Amino acid sequence: MAKESVKILKGKLDVDNLLVQMNAALSEEWLAYYQYWIGAFVAEGAMRANVQAEFEEHAKEELGHAKLLADRIIELEGVPVLDPKKWSDLARCKYSIPTDFDVVNLLNQNVASERCAIVRYQEIAEFTDGKDFTTCDIAKHILSMEEEHEQDLQDYLRDIARMKQSLLGK
């Protein structure tokens, strides 16, 4: 971003605060990427192959979100979080270590993470609305994808529950 553009932006909003929020979101995207990526390897149970494919797709999309955020942080003359050890410290949306590899458990963990991400991007969109159109557009774009992820996961949970009901004759 041109120095003059950043200067104008600094007159409209607290860019340092925005960079803190964006680095927290970037940390959360890396953790979400890993949560989906590792979940695809360890998933067991009903509809495993389908859920694994969904997790792999979501992992790629989370990685794309990380790139969007890192690029924008640099445009705003910030520095993306460099130390992976800080991801957990900066993130409000934490990585959930899978202790039960059943797809229902993994899906529920990821639904919780997506809901947290939705709140994060709503906050960034509200913070930048009418002030930093580029960051606001990025936040809205990622927000819509996180909402889609949540819906995808909820659909799998609903399908698995219906399958179980059907098998039990209910």
Residue, then its C-alpha position, 0 to 999 in steps of 0.5 A: m500500500a502506498k505510504e499516503s494511503v496508509k497515512i489517510l487510513k491512520g486518520k480514519l481508524d486505529v491501524d495498530n489496533l487493526l493490525v493486532q486484530m488481523n494478526a490474531a485472525l492470521s494466527e487463528e487461520w493457521l490453527a484452523y488450517y492445521q485442525y482441518w488438515i490433521g482431522a482429515f488424517v485421523a477421522e474415523g467412523a460414519m461418512r469418514a471418506n466424505v468428511q475427510a474430503e471436506f476437511e481437506e477442502h476447508a484446510k486449503e481455504e483456511l490457508g487461502h484466508a491466511k494469505l489474504l490476511a498476511d498480504r493485507i497486514i503487509e499492505l498496512e505496513g505491519v508484520p504478519v505474526l512470524d513465530p508459530k509459537k505465538w499463534s496460540d497466544l494471539a488466537r481467541c479461536k483455539y486449536s482443539i486437540p482431537t482426543d476422540f477421532d470419531v467424525v462427529n467429535l471432529l465435526n463438532q470441534n470444527v463447528a465451534s472453531e468456525r463460530c469463533a471465526i465468524v465472530r472474529y470477522q464480524e468484528i473486523a468488518e464492523f471495525t473497518d466499515g466505512k473506513d478501510f474498504t479493502t480490509c472490510d471487503i476481505a473480512k466480509h469475504i472470509l466471513s462468508m466462507e466461514e459461514e459456509h464452512e459452518q453450514d457444511l459441517q452442520d449438514y454432515l452432523r445432521d446427515i449422520a444423525r439421520m443415518k443413525q436414526s434410520l439404522l435404529g428404526k426411529 
